[in-house]
Amino acid sequence: MSLKDDLDKIRARGNADERIRLAYEAVVRQLGRAETADRALRAGDTIPSFMLPNAEGHIVFSDELLKRGPLVVNFFRGNWCPYCRRTLEALETALPDITASGGQLVALTPDTGGHLAATKRDHRLTYEVLSDVDGAVGLQFGVLFRAPDPYRELLAGRGVNLPARHGNEGWFIPMPATFVVDQQAVIRYAFVNVDFTRRAEPAEIVRVLRTLT
């Protein structure tokens, strides 16, 4: 079964709740109106260098990672998001194929502190999970946006306190996005979609990596 199949099932359950459906539509409508995805980095662009803390509290440097091989950069909203949780697990399943293809994988989220460690522990992730503090890297990649009011209200009503998780009051979250970057820091594959229920297929990520080696 593909990741898309799994996400379709989660979407069908969510759409059964009208409040969830309306909040979801508000996000997609806002991002589509702003043509947000068109502002994101794309294939052929060079990524900015970054250094971010990982779940263990160590600083990870993108330049150091790229010295070892191509890099997969996955932006996710947080482990409060069911689509993100399933995607993180699917990437873990695909990790042996990613590494066998010469690639490395990092996942970036605006979450800070214990939320980062909980994500890695609860989903048994063995790749790097990094805290994009204040969304600085997401902004450079062009995938950051401010959650619209209906979506904020939905999250708050479900106990998702983004200001506490992020350490700021911005309510900024990334569009889920995945980039495959070669060792010259050039993007060779980019998946960015304003519809946060859609994600890059791990098999496609592996296929791209194999063309780089």
Beta strands, then each sheet from edge to edge (+ up, - down):
strand 1: 51-53
strand 2: 59-61
strand 3: 71-75
strand 4: 104-109
strand 5: 128-131
strand 6: 144-146
strand 7: 172-174
strand 8: 177-181
strand 9: 187-192
sheet 1: 1+ 2-
sheet 2: 5+ 4+ 3+ 8- 9+
sheet 3: 6+ 7-
end
